[in-house]
Amino acid sequence: MISGTSERAWKPWEAGGRLVPADVIERLRELLAWRQAAIDATLARIGLASELHGEPAGSRLIWYARM
């Protein structure tokens, strides 16, 4: 459930049959911003750990452009 919205309500939005309400759009934008902040913080910590300690022997970090 997003923004108190049921699956029955959002299915038509996904299909393009109805416009998504402004409050739902805003909540999704907030969630996307939160997600990006978490990713950025994680990347910064990984970078710092690599700088301080290097990569563990026999391992390599693999970065994917997309999941």
C-alpha positions as MATLAB code, in Angstrom:
seq = 'MISGTSERAWKPWEAGGRLVPADVIERLRELLAWRQAAIDATLARIGLASELHGEPAGSRLIWYARM';
ca = [
       0.000    0.000    0.000;
       1.355    3.417   -0.936;
      -0.124    6.588    0.509;
      -3.054    4.562    1.848;
      -3.925    3.351   -1.647;
      -5.195   -0.137   -2.395;
      -4.072   -2.380   -5.232;
      -7.509   -1.984   -6.795;
      -6.926    1.782   -7.031;
      -3.380    1.734   -8.384;
      -3.793   -0.968  -11.018;
      -5.596    1.482  -13.390;
      -2.831    4.045  -12.786;
      -0.195    1.535  -13.867;
      -2.209    0.655  -16.949;
      -2.516    4.334  -17.876;
      -6.300    4.296  -17.515;
      -6.417    7.001  -14.832;
      -4.165    9.813  -13.665;
      -2.146    9.236  -10.505;
      -3.250   11.634   -7.731;
      -0.799   14.354   -6.693;
      -0.403   13.031   -3.120;
       0.610    9.615   -4.424;
       3.096   11.156   -6.865;
       4.611   13.201   -4.037;
       4.917   10.153   -1.772;
       6.619    8.154   -4.513;
       9.058   11.024   -5.085;
       9.822   11.054   -1.355;
      10.455    7.307   -1.409;
      12.710    7.640   -4.457;
      14.701   10.408   -2.754;
      15.051    8.282    0.391;
      16.222    5.315   -1.697;
      18.797    7.423   -3.534;
      20.112    8.853   -0.251;
      20.535    5.307    1.106;
      22.376    4.227   -2.058;
      24.636    7.286   -1.960;
      25.465    6.718    1.717;
      26.255    3.057    1.066;
      28.502    3.886   -1.882;
      30.351    6.463    0.211;
      30.941    3.913    2.986;
      32.157    1.292    0.528;
      34.509    3.829   -1.028;
      35.888    4.851    2.364;
      36.381    1.236    3.436;
      38.236    0.508    0.193;
      40.458    3.561    0.696;
      41.255    2.656    4.292;
      41.588   -1.106    3.999;
      41.763   -2.001    0.322;
      39.770   -4.851   -1.127;
      39.950   -8.233    0.597;
      42.427  -10.611   -1.031;
      40.842  -12.674   -3.761;
      37.746  -10.540   -4.046;
      36.644   -7.789   -6.338;
      33.716   -5.408   -6.188;
      31.620   -5.646   -9.316;
      29.475   -2.655  -10.203;
      26.419   -2.965  -12.379;
      24.926    0.015  -14.172;
      21.472   -1.536  -13.728;
      19.958   -4.194  -11.544;
];
